[in-house]
Structure formats: structure tokens, C-alpha cells
Amino acid sequence: MKIEYDPERDLLYIYFAEPEVKAAQTVTITPGVHADFDKDSKLIGIEVIEASKVMGKKIEFKLPELTAA
């Protein structure tokens, strides 16, 4: 797992796969929070937009079940 924060864009990204793995699908979990999945529907990362607004707060969400295409 790798975590990156870009202060210029106020963007937080949590990698669950190598950064070069490309997302095949992105699902909006809640406004500003997006989950990226690979071609096999495996979670590869989570992106938080305007991260400074949510840092320090407890964030909870459930990922939807995806079926293979």
C-alpha cells in the first residue's frame, strides 16, 4: 500500500496496487471520494478530492459489489 498527498491539488490517493496498474472502472463512493478498480474488479486505489476538508475526520463507506463484465 502507498499513500500520496498532493497539496497543490489537495488530493489524497491510496494505492492498493502498483501505481502503474490502470483503472478500468471508477466508482464514486461519496461526493469527492472515488474507488478505482482494475479489469478484474479488484480495488486498486481510493482518491479523495479536497482531502484537507476530510483529514482528521472519520470517514466510513462501503464499496459496492461489482460483477465481472
C-alpha positions in Angstrom: 0.0 0.0 0.0 1.2 3.5 -0.8 -0.3 6.8 0.2 0.3 10.1 -1.7 -0.9 13.6 -1.0 -0.6 16.4 -3.5 -1.0 19.7 -1.6 -1.3 21.8 -4.8 -4.4 19.9 -5.9 -5.4 18.9 -2.3 -5.7 15.3 -3.5 -5.1 12.2 -1.4 -4.6 8.8 -3.2 -4.3 5.5 -1.5 -2.8 2.8 -3.8 -3.6 -0.9 -3.1 -1.7 -2.0 -6.2 1.4 -0.8 -8.0 0.9 2.8 -9.3 1.3 1.6 -12.9 -1.8 -0.6 -12.7 -4.5 1.2 -14.7 -8.1 1.6 -13.6 -10.7 0.0 -15.7 -13.6 1.4 -13.6 -14.0 4.3 -11.2 -16.9 4.3 -8.7 -18.0 7.4 -6.7 -18.4 6.3 -3.1 -19.5 9.6 -1.8 -19.0 13.1 -3.3 -15.2 13.6 -3.5 -14.3 10.0 -2.8 -13.7 7.6 -5.7 -12.7 4.0 -5.8 -10.6 2.7 -8.7 -10.9 -1.0 -9.8 -8.8 -2.9 -12.3 -10.1 -5.0 -15.2 -10.8 -7.9 -12.8 -12.9 -5.7 -10.4 -10.1 -5.7 -7.8 -9.8 -2.5 -5.7 -6.6 -0.8 -6.8 -7.0 2.7 -5.2 -9.0 5.3 -3.5 -8.9 9.0 -4.4 -10.1 11.8 -2.0 -10.6 15.2 -3.6 -10.3 18.3 -1.3 -8.6 16.0 1.2 -7.8 18.8 3.6 -11.5 19.1 4.3 -11.8 15.5 5.4 -8.4 14.9 7.0 -8.8 14.3 10.7 -12.5 13.3 10.3 -13.7 9.8 10.5 -14.6 8.6 7.0 -16.6 5.4 6.6 -18.0 4.0 3.4 -18.9 0.7 1.9 -17.7 -0.4 -1.6 -20.4 -1.7 -3.9 -20.2 -5.3 -5.0 -19.1 -5.4 -8.6 -19.9 -8.2 -11.1 -17.4 -9.2 -13.7 -18.2 -7.7 -17.1 
